[in-house]
Amino acid sequence: MCLTGCSKSSGPSSGSGSGAACNSTTAGCGSAPAWTPADIKSALDGCDGGTGVWAAAKAANGGKDPQVVTGASVIGTGGSVSGGTITLDTGYDKCNTIETLIQESSNMSHQADFAKVDADAAAGKLSRDEYIRAKEKIEYDGVQKAVKAEKACMAKWGCSKNSFSYASVTDAQSTSFDEYFDHWLGSDHKDYWGNVWDGNYKAAYDAAHP
């Protein structure tokens, strides 16, 4: 998916723990695409590591299969969701794009959860930091599903461990949201949600907390 994260040898991306400063890792990013949306969906159909991620996305989409198209992702992380459509960025290779489809399918399955966070923010209930963490916690389910599927399916997909952006997510980070949020997730992704709060919900929060 090409989120900005931390390689295993680089230390924490936030600088809040021991180790050297993190160098961004985006495994497979920028490779010329040699795939179609049908190729990516076929790979997931062939093996999803028991995650059931596509079925969950379909259920959240009113029982209809999500539409998978190519295009520019919202913040350059490889993919995005809008309504019943998943967009895959053609600037990434096949293995990263399989990862992206898993992540965005998971995000689609959580549409109601995302909407609840937005409703709470609109009611002035969430600070900027609380909003960012709430959104990232929902997305974290997709990280966990992708990591699980990659471990089970990489050989069937014709990929190696280092083919994936999430290859640098440690075992601790794949089981603890706090570890993932504090020591792997890059500031660019957090800033995206922070900017959404700034533009849409800051006034409501300020009014509720004079």
Phi, psi and omega in degrees: 000340176067038164291150176285115182229204187234130176289157185300330184267359190262343183092183187288140181289334182275346183073016185265001180229192180282160177111169181285166177297147184281137168262131182303142176232129179223072187304127176080359183290141173085358177289150180295133181291138175227049185207164172239163175306325179296323177299316183293316178296320179298320178298317179292322176298323183287331179197123175235012177066019181077016183282332183063026190291323180291317179299322179292321178295318179298317179299318180289340180265030177071025180083006179256140176299134174300148173273133180247121183229168174257153180166183179281132177284160189300312182236022175076020180264004174112339181191166178200166180235137172218113183062236180261019183242131173255125178257129178249129182281130183283000179278009186233154183281176186299315185294316176297327183285328171299315177302317179297318179298322177296312180300312184286330174295318176298316179301318179298322181294342181254024182305319180295324179291318176299318181296324179295319178297317179296321179295318178296320179294321179295334178274005178077020186270346187238130172287173179301311181296321179295322179295313179301312182296322180296317179293315181292329178295322177294315181294335181299331177300323177291324176299312180297319179294319180295315179300317179298314181294321180297318179298322184275332195241353190303321181294318179295328179279350184077030182243164172245167182304319183283004177285344192251147173300322183279006178301332183270001174286120182284168177301320180295320181287336179276353179241350180231116179300318181300317178298316179296312183294317185280329191238356178234311188295129182284159183292335181298319181288319177297320180296328177303309180291325176298320178293326175298316178297316181303316186278338188240333191231351182301316182299319180294320180293317180297322180292326181278346182227068183293000000 
